[in-house]
Amino acid sequence: MGPVESSPALSYSGKAAVGRHSAKFRGKAVIRNFSRLLALFVPLMVLSSCATGSRLYVPGDLSRPGGPAATPPGAPQAAVMDFSYASSGSPGVVGRDYDQVREIMWKGDPGRAMADLVADALMEKGVPVVRVRGGADVPPAVPVRISGSVHRFEVDARRSGMLHVEMNATVSVAVSAAGSTLSAPWVSTITSSTSLGDAFVTPDGAREALFSAANTVASEAGRKLIEAGIVSPSSPPSKEAAGTSR
């Protein structure tokens, strides 16, 4: 039996070198991924910083999607009075941004603004009404008064992910009607909520959520007033009202 030749033991340096190359590759991949994330995140942070401050202001006036409605033909069937509104917080505060710990403000008057919306919603549906502002006298020939109370008019923002915030708006209004043509006073409470998602809290996002909920309430108030026989269309509804009717 011939001599047995033993092979030299394999060095682990080759395996160690492979491990070093693998770790180096993973390190470069992590750096590349981090750089890509940073390139995406920094512009969004700059956009967010534009809205950063002790308060966030909702821009613009509350209005119908199609703008002010034209007055339908015929004598006014109702006078829409200013709605009442009692804020539960400081004047002008309509919500809170929990992501950046600040108040959300709107410079408008929710009571008067909602009354404007309901009047416009009725006129879109072909009902002639007159809007009476600031305690002015109601025209004597108008048989019905429509008034209301805004219970909730708010929008809040909360972060639900690194690049996702939820803006939740709720508007609740009690609409009432009384007059010589009604056998008894009529009251209905209408509430609508809207939720919108975005990467950051922005004034326009808060506005869209809040105003969407408010317009839904106004459309529903107009529909209920007609359904209850308080008022009735004297002309076909406008395209805006026809598109939102249910």
Buried (B, 14 or more C-beta within 10 A) or exposed (E): EEEEEEEEEEEEEEEEEEEEEEEEEEEEEEEEEEEEEEEEBEEEEEEBEEBEEEEBBBEEEBBBEBEEBEBBEEEBBBBBBBBBBEEEEEEBBBBBBBBBEBBBBBEBBBBBBBBBBBBBBBBBBBBBBBBBEEEEEBEEEBBBBBBBBBBBBBBBBEBEEEEEBBBBBBBBBBBBBBBEEBEEEBEBBBBBBBEBEBBBBBBEBBBBBBBBBBBBBBBBBBBBBBEEEBBEBEBEBBEBBEEBEE
